[in-house]
Amino acid sequence: MASNQDDTGHDSQQLLAALRQEDAAAEDEVLRQFWTRLVPLIRRRMGHRLRQRLDPEDIAQSALRSFFARARENQFTLTQKGDLWRLLAAISIHKTRRHYQHHMAAKRSLQKEDSLEANPAVELGANQLPVEITIEIRELIDQAIGTFPPETHEAIKRYLSNQASEEIAHAIGKSPRTIRRWVQAFRAQLQQLLKPKPMPKLDSRATLPWEDYVLKQLVGSGGFGKVYRAIQKQTQRTVAIKSLHKRLQRDPQAIESFLAEAQWLAKVHHPGIIGIHGIGQYPGGGYFMALDWVDGEDLQQKINRGDWAMLDPLRVIRQVAQAIQAAHDADIVHGDLKPGNILVSRSGGIFVTDFGLARLRTRQTDWQLPQGGTLAYLAPEQLRAALPEFTIDVYGLGGLLHALLTGKPPREGSPRKILAELESDIAPLPLFERDSSTLIDPALHSLIIRCLQPDPSRRFSTVQEFLTALQAIGPLA
């Protein structure tokens, strides 16, 4: 009889049974065994352009979150040796494929733009759906598919590609009757999602008319929201439109956070902080905000491509710090400083964006735990119900400077490892201390180490103190 142990000898069925009971030790075991295999697998499946936009570790985290959630709901059965690895690999490949599809949809929309921009009065034809409608349909389909067991997903996707039931059945080894039953259930679920919802109450704060904007391209998508490049019809200027994912547009907590971000941006006026034009509502009631458009890319994209070494790290960090000081002058703590939230324009301008986790200083709050790569730049006190203080952003500046000098975050490893370090107030070990071949100016070394202290009282107490220390170092040789 075939053994049901995984490649390391651990009993997969016992591991799965423990995961159903939400056993943290079992999750640790899965991370220990499979994290270093999943990330390279995802990286190999990603094209060069997709790697510029997404971190393979983010997709691996998303895949593991899905696996753990479905394991708790008893959706998986393991029968053969290697089943656990094959299951995790399949989930990860599926996540990678979805990101690739989103990327290609955005690329196709970009290829259609030249003719539209040559004549702004041209309207999309009957056979060309606007970008926002295309994205909304895709989100509804993904939402519907997500309600079904993973074994049905391939069949549903083939159905959506206009394959006949018999063809699908032959391809995946199921009976045509089973395929028809799955398709019928999927169509019923999709129809349920498409049913008209009651018209939402219009918010008097949402003063921007949705009809005045034409979405041109999806340029970014994260755990909570998405960003489009758009044209404002009245002025013909390019703007950024930011909104929540459709699944969050009726979530009171997500809406409150989104509107708070708009409020923080409206309070801060600085050339290094993305400006907001206002907020509006979609016809379905979801909120959007119109922001200044920056023609460029974020710092994380440059790091992923290896272009970070071409930047002047002290100039960049100084401009970011000056922008953050302006936010602090308005009593706002950004709380999420990381390369992905720093935009670099084609002309070299530096802009701070994404105030989605910002809070007023000293106002009691429960910080919302970020997703993705943010953990590596998170200050330990953000895991606790602590009063937001300016020293949180001092920690973030230290992490950013580390990334600018090394191309790496201050903490590396699996999400569980990083969380354990943060909860234990363990200071990060910078790359230049882990790798003797990474050389750094001693004064910058000391400055970064001070910023990254787990104890906020041992950091620079203000961004101005940080800037003064930075000024004393002078230009790099």
C-alpha positions as CSV (number, residue, x, y, z in Angstrom):
1,M,0.0,0.0,0.0
2,A,1.3,3.5,-0.9
3,S,2.4,5.6,2.1
4,N,0.5,8.8,2.8
5,Q,3.5,10.6,4.2
6,D,4.8,13.7,2.5
7,D,8.4,14.1,1.2
8,T,9.8,14.8,4.7
9,G,8.0,11.9,6.3
10,H,5.4,13.8,8.1
11,D,1.9,12.2,7.9
12,S,-0.1,14.4,5.6
13,Q,-3.5,13.2,6.8
14,Q,-2.6,14.0,10.4
15,L,-1.3,17.4,9.3
16,L,-4.5,18.1,7.5
17,A,-6.6,16.9,10.4
18,A,-4.7,19.3,12.7
19,L,-5.3,22.2,10.3
20,R,-9.0,21.5,10.4
21,Q,-8.7,22.2,14.2
22,E,-6.9,25.5,13.5
23,D,-3.7,24.1,15.0
24,A,-1.0,26.8,14.7
25,A,1.8,24.2,15.0
26,A,0.4,22.4,11.9
27,E,0.4,25.7,10.0
28,D,4.1,26.2,11.1
29,E,4.9,22.7,9.8
30,V,3.3,23.5,6.4
31,L,5.3,26.7,6.2
32,R,8.5,25.0,7.2
33,Q,8.1,22.2,4.7
34,F,6.7,24.0,1.7
35,W,7.5,27.8,1.7
36,T,10.9,27.4,0.1
37,R,9.4,25.2,-2.6
38,L,6.4,27.3,-3.4
39,V,8.1,30.6,-3.9
40,P,10.6,29.3,-6.6
41,L,7.7,27.4,-8.3
42,I,5.7,30.6,-8.5
43,R,8.7,32.6,-9.7
44,R,9.2,30.1,-12.5
45,R,5.6,30.5,-13.6
46,M,5.7,34.3,-13.6
47,G,6.9,36.1,-16.7
48,H,9.5,38.9,-16.5
49,R,6.9,41.7,-16.7
50,L,4.7,40.1,-14.1
51,R,7.7,39.8,-11.7
52,Q,8.1,43.6,-12.1
53,R,4.6,44.1,-10.7
54,L,4.2,41.3,-8.2
55,D,6.3,39.6,-5.5
56,P,6.2,35.8,-5.7
57,E,6.1,35.7,-1.9
58,D,2.9,37.7,-1.9
59,I,1.3,35.1,-4.2
60,A,2.6,32.3,-2.0
61,Q,1.1,34.0,1.1
62,S,-2.2,34.3,-0.7
63,A,-2.1,30.7,-1.8
64,L,-1.4,29.5,1.8
65,R,-4.1,31.7,3.3
66,S,-6.6,30.1,0.8
67,F,-5.3,26.6,1.7
68,F,-5.5,27.1,5.4
69,A,-9.0,28.6,5.2
70,R,-10.3,25.8,3.0
71,A,-8.6,23.2,5.2
72,R,-10.5,24.5,8.2
73,E,-13.7,24.0,6.2
74,N,-12.7,20.3,5.5
75,Q,-12.6,20.9,1.7
76,F,-9.6,18.6,1.0
77,T,-8.9,14.9,1.1
78,L,-5.4,13.4,0.7
79,T,-5.1,9.8,-0.4
80,Q,-1.6,9.4,-2.0
81,K,2.0,10.2,-1.3
82,G,2.8,13.7,-2.4
83,D,-0.9,14.8,-2.4
84,L,-0.2,17.7,0.0
85,W,2.6,19.2,-2.2
86,R,0.5,18.7,-5.4
87,L,-2.4,20.4,-3.7
88,L,-0.4,23.4,-2.6
89,A,1.3,23.7,-5.9
90,A,-2.0,23.6,-7.7
91,I,-3.4,26.4,-5.6
92,S,-0.3,28.5,-6.1
93,I,-0.3,28.0,-9.8
94,H,-4.0,28.9,-9.9
95,K,-3.2,32.1,-8.0
96,T,-0.3,32.9,-10.3
97,R,-2.5,32.3,-13.4
98,R,-5.2,34.7,-12.1
99,H,-2.6,37.4,-11.6
100,Y,-1.2,36.8,-15.1
101,Q,-4.8,37.1,-16.5
102,H,-5.3,40.4,-14.7
103,H,-1.9,41.6,-16.0
104,M,-2.7,40.6,-19.6
105,A,-6.2,42.3,-19.4
106,A,-4.5,45.5,-18.4
107,K,-1.9,45.1,-21.2
108,R,-4.7,44.6,-23.8
109,S,-6.4,47.7,-22.6
110,L,-3.1,49.6,-23.0
111,Q,-2.8,48.5,-26.6
112,K,-6.2,50.0,-27.4
113,E,-5.4,53.4,-26.0
114,D,-3.5,55.1,-28.8
115,S,-6.5,55.5,-31.1
116,L,-8.7,56.6,-28.2
117,E,-6.2,59.3,-27.1
118,A,-5.8,60.6,-30.6
119,N,-9.5,61.5,-30.6
120,P,-10.8,62.0,-27.0
121,A,-14.4,62.3,-28.3
122,V,-14.4,58.7,-29.6
123,E,-16.7,56.4,-27.6
124,L,-16.2,52.8,-27.0
125,G,-18.1,50.7,-29.5
126,A,-20.8,48.2,-28.8
127,N,-18.4,45.3,-28.9
128,Q,-15.8,47.1,-26.7
129,L,-16.7,47.1,-23.0
130,P,-15.2,49.8,-20.9
131,V,-12.4,48.7,-18.7
132,E,-14.3,49.2,-15.5
133,I,-17.1,46.9,-16.7
134,T,-14.6,44.3,-17.9
135,I,-13.0,44.3,-14.4
136,E,-16.3,44.2,-12.6
137,I,-17.5,41.2,-14.7
138,R,-14.2,39.4,-14.0
139,E,-14.5,40.1,-10.2
140,L,-18.1,38.7,-10.2
141,I,-17.0,35.6,-12.1
142,D,-14.0,35.1,-9.7
143,Q,-16.4,35.6,-6.7
144,A,-18.8,33.0,-8.1
145,I,-16.0,30.5,-8.8
146,G,-14.6,31.0,-5.3
147,T,-17.8,29.6,-3.8
148,F,-17.2,26.2,-5.4
149,P,-14.7,23.4,-4.4
150,P,-11.3,23.6,-6.2
151,E,-12.0,20.4,-8.2
152,T,-14.8,22.2,-10.1
153,H,-12.7,25.3,-11.1
154,E,-11.0,23.9,-14.2
155,A,-14.4,22.7,-15.6
156,I,-16.0,26.1,-15.0
157,K,-13.1,27.9,-16.6
158,R,-13.3,25.7,-19.6
159,Y,-17.1,26.3,-19.8
160,L,-16.4,30.1,-19.7
161,S,-14.0,29.5,-22.7
162,N,-17.0,28.1,-24.6
163,Q,-16.0,24.5,-24.4
164,A,-18.8,21.9,-24.7
165,S,-19.7,19.7,-21.7
166,E,-18.5,16.5,-23.5
167,E,-15.2,18.2,-24.4
168,I,-14.7,19.4,-20.8
169,A,-15.6,15.9,-19.5
170,H,-13.0,14.3,-21.7
171,A,-10.3,16.7,-20.8
172,I,-10.6,16.4,-17.0
173,G,-11.9,12.9,-16.7
174,K,-15.4,13.5,-15.4
175,S,-18.8,12.5,-16.8
176,P,-20.7,14.9,-19.0
177,R,-23.5,14.7,-16.4
178,T,-21.2,15.9,-13.6
179,I,-20.0,18.8,-15.8
180,R,-23.5,19.9,-16.6
181,R,-24.4,19.8,-12.9
182,W,-21.4,21.9,-12.0
183,V,-22.1,24.4,-14.8
184,Q,-25.8,24.7,-13.8
185,A,-24.8,25.4,-10.2
186,F,-22.2,28.0,-11.3
187,R,-24.7,29.8,-13.5
188,A,-27.3,29.9,-10.7
189,Q,-24.7,31.4,-8.4
190,L,-23.6,34.0,-10.9
191,Q,-27.3,34.9,-11.6
192,Q,-27.7,35.4,-7.8
193,L,-24.7,37.7,-7.7
194,L,-26.1,39.7,-10.7
195,K,-29.5,40.3,-9.2
196,P,-30.1,44.0,-8.8
197,K,-29.3,45.4,-5.4
198,P,-31.3,48.1,-3.7
199,M,-30.1,51.5,-4.8
200,P,-27.6,52.8,-2.3
201,K,-28.1,56.1,-0.4
202,L,-25.9,58.8,-2.0
203,D,-23.3,60.3,0.3
204,S,-23.2,64.1,0.4
205,R,-19.4,63.9,0.8
206,A,-19.1,62.2,-2.6
207,T,-19.2,65.3,-4.8
208,L,-17.3,64.0,-7.9
209,P,-19.7,62.8,-10.7
210,W,-18.7,59.4,-11.9
211,E,-19.8,60.3,-15.4
212,D,-17.0,62.8,-15.7
213,Y,-14.3,60.0,-15.7
214,V,-13.3,57.4,-18.3
215,L,-11.2,54.5,-17.0
216,K,-8.3,53.7,-19.4
217,Q,-6.1,51.1,-17.7
218,L,-5.9,49.1,-14.5
219,V,-2.4,49.9,-13.2
220,G,-2.4,48.3,-9.8
221,S,-4.3,45.9,-7.5
222,G,-3.7,45.0,-3.9
223,G,-5.4,43.3,-1.1
224,F,-7.9,46.0,-0.5
225,G,-8.3,48.1,-3.6
226,K,-7.3,48.8,-7.2
227,V,-6.0,51.8,-9.1
228,Y,-6.9,52.9,-12.7
229,R,-5.4,55.5,-15.0
230,A,-8.3,57.6,-16.1
231,I,-9.2,60.7,-18.0
232,Q,-11.4,63.5,-16.5
233,K,-13.7,64.5,-19.4
234,Q,-14.2,68.1,-18.3
235,T,-10.5,69.0,-18.2
236,Q,-9.0,66.2,-20.3
237,R,-6.4,65.7,-17.7
238,T,-5.0,62.3,-16.6
239,V,-5.9,61.2,-13.0
240,A,-5.6,58.1,-10.9
241,I,-8.9,56.6,-9.7
242,K,-8.7,54.4,-6.6
243,S,-11.5,52.3,-5.3
244,L,-12.1,49.2,-3.1
245,H,-12.4,45.8,-4.5
246,K,-16.0,45.0,-5.3
247,R,-16.2,42.4,-2.5
248,L,-15.3,45.2,0.0
249,Q,-17.6,47.9,-1.3
250,R,-20.3,47.0,1.2
251,D,-17.9,46.2,4.1
252,P,-18.4,49.0,6.7
253,Q,-14.9,48.7,8.1
254,A,-13.3,48.8,4.7
255,I,-15.5,51.8,3.7
256,E,-14.6,53.7,6.9
257,S,-10.9,53.1,6.3
258,F,-11.2,54.2,2.6
259,L,-13.0,57.4,3.5
260,A,-10.5,58.1,6.3
261,E,-7.7,57.9,3.7
262,A,-9.4,60.5,1.6
263,Q,-9.7,62.7,4.7
264,W,-6.0,62.4,5.6
265,L,-5.0,63.2,2.1
266,A,-7.2,66.3,2.0
267,K,-5.5,67.6,5.2
268,V,-1.9,67.3,3.9
269,H,-0.6,69.7,1.3
270,H,3.0,68.9,0.1
271,P,4.5,68.5,-3.3
272,G,5.9,65.1,-2.3
273,I,2.4,63.7,-1.3
274,I,-0.1,62.6,-3.9
275,G,-2.9,65.1,-4.0
276,I,-6.6,64.2,-3.9
277,H,-9.3,65.9,-6.0
278,G,-12.2,64.5,-4.0
279,I,-14.4,61.4,-3.7
280,G,-17.4,60.1,-5.7
281,Q,-19.6,57.1,-5.9
282,Y,-20.1,54.6,-8.7
283,P,-23.7,54.0,-9.9
284,G,-23.8,50.9,-7.7
285,G,-22.8,52.9,-4.6
286,G,-19.2,52.0,-4.2
287,Y,-16.8,54.9,-3.4
288,F,-13.9,56.1,-5.5
289,M,-11.3,58.8,-5.1
290,A,-9.6,60.8,-7.8
291,L,-5.9,61.5,-7.2
292,D,-3.0,63.2,-9.0
293,W,-1.5,60.9,-11.6
294,V,2.2,60.2,-11.5
295,D,3.7,59.0,-14.8
296,G,6.3,56.5,-13.4
297,E,6.4,53.4,-11.2
298,D,6.8,52.6,-7.6
299,L,10.1,51.9,-5.8
300,Q,9.3,48.2,-5.4
301,Q,9.1,47.8,-9.1
302,K,12.5,49.3,-9.5
303,I,13.9,47.0,-6.8
304,N,12.3,43.9,-8.5
305,R,13.9,44.9,-11.8
306,G,17.3,45.7,-10.2
307,D,17.2,49.4,-11.0
308,W,17.2,50.6,-7.4
309,A,21.0,51.0,-7.4
310,M,20.7,53.8,-10.0
311,L,18.8,56.0,-7.5
312,D,20.5,58.3,-5.0
313,P,19.4,56.8,-1.7
314,L,20.0,59.8,0.4
315,R,18.1,62.1,-2.0
316,V,15.1,59.7,-2.1
317,I,14.9,59.1,1.6
318,R,15.3,62.9,2.3
319,Q,12.4,63.7,0.0
320,V,10.2,61.0,1.5
321,A,11.1,62.2,5.1
322,Q,10.2,65.8,4.2
323,A,6.8,64.6,2.9
324,I,6.2,62.6,6.0
325,Q,7.1,65.6,8.1
326,A,4.3,67.5,6.4
327,A,1.9,64.7,7.3
328,H,3.2,64.8,10.9
329,D,2.6,68.6,11.0
330,A,-1.0,67.7,10.3
331,D,-0.9,65.2,13.2
332,I,-1.1,62.2,10.8
333,V,0.9,59.0,11.1
334,H,1.3,57.3,7.7
335,G,1.9,53.8,9.2
336,D,2.7,51.9,6.0
337,L,6.0,53.2,4.6
338,K,7.4,50.7,2.1
339,P,8.9,50.7,-1.4
340,G,5.5,49.9,-2.9
341,N,4.1,53.1,-1.5
342,I,6.8,55.4,-2.9
343,L,6.3,56.5,-6.5
344,V,9.2,57.6,-8.7
345,S,8.2,59.7,-11.8
346,R,9.9,59.5,-15.1
347,S,11.5,62.9,-14.4
348,G,12.9,61.6,-11.0
349,G,10.2,63.1,-8.7
350,I,9.5,61.2,-5.4
351,F,5.9,60.9,-4.1
352,V,4.4,59.3,-1.0
353,T,1.1,57.5,-1.6
354,D,-1.4,55.1,0.0
355,F,-2.6,56.6,3.3
356,G,-4.9,53.6,3.8
357,L,-3.4,52.7,7.2
358,A,-2.8,56.3,8.3
359,R,-4.1,57.4,11.7
360,L,-4.3,60.5,13.8
361,R,-1.4,60.7,16.3
362,T,-2.3,59.5,19.9
363,R,-5.9,58.5,18.9
364,Q,-6.6,55.1,20.4
365,T,-7.1,52.6,17.6
366,D,-6.7,49.0,16.5
367,W,-4.2,49.0,13.7
368,Q,-5.4,46.8,10.8
369,L,-2.8,44.2,10.0
370,P,-1.4,44.9,6.5
371,Q,-1.1,42.2,3.8
372,G,1.7,41.1,1.6
373,G,5.2,42.6,1.8
374,T,4.2,45.2,4.3
375,L,5.0,42.9,7.3
376,A,8.7,43.2,6.5
377,Y,8.5,47.0,7.1
378,L,6.1,46.9,10.1
379,A,7.0,48.5,13.4
380,P,6.4,46.0,16.3
381,E,4.0,48.3,18.2
382,Q,1.6,48.3,15.2
383,L,0.6,44.7,16.2
384,R,-0.7,46.0,19.5
385,A,-3.5,48.4,20.3
386,A,-1.0,51.2,20.9
387,L,-1.4,54.9,20.4
388,P,-0.1,55.9,16.9
389,E,3.1,57.9,17.3
390,F,5.4,59.6,14.9
391,T,8.1,57.0,15.8
392,I,6.2,54.4,13.7
393,D,7.1,56.4,10.6
394,V,10.7,56.8,11.8
395,Y,10.9,53.0,11.8
396,G,9.4,52.9,8.3
397,L,12.0,55.4,7.1
398,G,14.8,53.1,8.4
399,G,13.3,50.2,6.5
400,L,13.0,52.2,3.3
401,L,16.6,53.4,3.6
402,H,17.7,49.8,4.1
403,A,15.9,48.8,0.9
404,L,17.4,51.7,-1.0
405,L,20.9,50.7,0.0
406,T,20.6,46.9,-0.3
407,G,17.5,46.1,-2.5
408,K,16.1,44.0,0.4
409,P,13.6,44.7,3.3
410,P,15.0,44.9,6.8
411,R,13.3,41.5,7.7
412,E,13.2,38.4,5.6
413,G,11.6,35.0,6.0
414,S,8.1,33.5,6.1
415,P,5.2,35.6,7.4
416,R,5.0,33.5,10.5
417,K,8.7,34.0,11.3
418,I,8.4,37.7,10.8
419,L,5.3,37.9,13.0
420,A,7.1,35.9,15.7
421,E,10.0,38.4,15.7
422,L,7.6,41.4,15.8
423,E,5.6,39.9,18.7
424,S,8.8,39.2,20.6
425,D,10.2,42.7,19.9
426,I,13.3,41.2,18.2
427,A,15.2,43.8,16.2
428,P,15.7,43.0,12.5
429,L,19.1,41.9,11.4
430,P,20.0,44.2,8.5
431,L,21.5,42.7,5.4
432,F,24.9,44.4,6.0
433,E,25.2,42.5,9.3
434,R,24.0,39.2,7.8
435,D,26.3,39.4,4.7
436,S,29.8,40.7,5.1
437,S,30.0,41.4,1.3
438,T,27.4,44.1,1.7
439,L,29.3,47.3,2.5
440,I,27.7,50.4,4.0
441,D,28.9,53.7,5.4
442,P,29.3,53.3,9.2
443,A,27.3,56.4,9.9
444,L,24.4,55.1,7.8
445,H,24.7,51.8,9.5
446,S,24.2,53.5,12.9
447,L,21.3,55.6,11.6
448,I,19.4,52.6,10.2
449,I,20.0,50.5,13.4
450,R,18.6,53.4,15.5
451,C,15.5,53.7,13.3
452,L,14.8,50.0,13.5
453,Q,14.9,49.7,17.3
454,P,11.9,47.6,18.6
455,D,11.6,50.1,21.5
456,P,10.1,53.4,20.1
457,S,11.9,55.4,22.8
458,R,15.3,54.3,21.4
459,R,14.5,55.6,17.9
460,F,14.7,59.2,16.7
461,S,11.7,60.8,18.4
462,T,10.7,62.9,15.3
463,V,11.3,62.9,11.6
464,Q,13.1,66.2,11.9
465,E,15.7,64.5,14.2
466,F,16.1,61.9,11.5
467,L,16.6,64.5,8.8
468,T,19.2,66.3,11.0
469,A,21.2,63.1,11.4
470,L,20.9,62.4,7.7
471,Q,22.2,65.9,6.9
472,A,25.2,65.4,9.1
473,I,26.2,62.3,7.1
474,G,26.5,64.3,3.9
475,P,26.7,62.9,0.3
476,L,27.8,59.3,-0.2
477,A,31.2,58.8,-1.7
